[in-house]
Amino acid sequence: MDPEEESFIRLSTPVEVEMTPEQVWQEIEHCKELCSALEQDCVELQRAKEAAEQRTRELWKEGEYLHKRLEQQMSLSRVHAASCQSICLAKEKRSRLRQEKQMLEERLEEVKRRGLTEDLATLLPSLPEKKMVFKGQVTDKEDVSTLMLKPQIRSPLLGGSALITFEKPEVAQGILELKEHVVELSHREELDKCRVRVRAEPVELLLPSALEISLSRSCRRILVSGLPSLGLSEEMLRDKLELFFSKTKNGGGEVESLEFLDDAGQVVLSFVQEGVAEQLIARGHIQFPIRKTKYELKISPYMSGDITSLQLQPSRCARTVRLSGIPDVLDEELMRDALEIHFQKSSRGGGEVDALSYVPEGRQAVAVFGEDVG
């Protein structure tokens, strides 16, 4: 069929020739076919229109979605740029802080290398005066910053025991190896059978091997030294000191507490207000009147220390032996003499006795151990 016939209805030109009924019927059928084709075209066009409208809506939505995505991408780009800038600034700050930390660590190491010598050199002019004497011992220059401590260990000594110190360590070792000893209590012939059996044990102590002390300077306390010994009672001297240092004309202030130290002629004063102690320390010395006479007192900063670390290690006394199991059958002095006589005899494995302490049963004592310089 011709395309034009599919789209348009062509009316036949009136003719003068008369048509037969069959021809008329054929013409009607032909018109029906054209009408049906037109309806089919209308349906297809409507479908195409709806499809085009649907596609238009989809494209519109897709455009809106792409527009939003573009805005989000642009926003993220701006945030990313700001984040990058912040990260760069943070990296620069961290690098700067690392450099400052390194500088501080180097300064700290430098301060540590200076050691205790410089600190003591700063504090010595303001410390209390002490009389010193040279004992003939010298040391290397490298050891000037070493603080030497002489330990004094206290250990309980139970009743029925004794401590004996020999002049030679090998004698003490021999006594320990024998462990048990039979001691004669009387050397007279009629009492030659009066004996006691004692046990020899080593003396082990815990000695400090490492010690760390943290020093701090008080801002409200001072150390006053050089107090004269005039026969005044402690209470009277306390009142005079508190009255003198509480007056502002003397550079003092309200006194909070006053404490006498064990060392003669030294006292610790504590003030209520800060700044008073610093003013007095700056003066260094002050004239203190007692009985119409003025005495010069030295004012020093008060230093307090706390033990921050203490390490102990066991140590055995080389020349000292503990004797236990001693019965209370003789007077204390007689028992001490009997023990010393027995352990001085070389035939009994003993030797020269340097010291001996005996505690009878039912009593207790405290033994004080010092540094063995023998």
Buried (B, 14 or more C-beta within 10 A) or exposed (E): EEEEEEEEEEEEEEEEEEEEEEEEEEEEEBBEEBEEBBEEEEEEEEEEEEEEEEEEEEEEEEEEEEEEEEEEEEEEEEEEEEEEEEEEEEEEEEEEEEEEEEEEEEEEEEEEEEEEEEEEEEBEEBBBEEEEEEEEEEEEEEEEEEEEEEEEBEBEBEBBBBBBBBEBBEBBBBBBEEEEBEBBBBEEEEEEEBBBEBEBBBBEBEBEEEBEEEEEEBEBBBBBBBBBEEEBEEEEBBEBBBEBBBEEEBBBBEBEEBEBEEEEBBBBBBBEEEEBBEBBBEEEEBEBEBEEEEBEBBBBBBBEEEEEEEEEEEBEBBBBBBBEEBEEEBEEEEBBBBBBBBBBEEEBBBBEBEEBBBBBEEEEBEBEBEEEEE
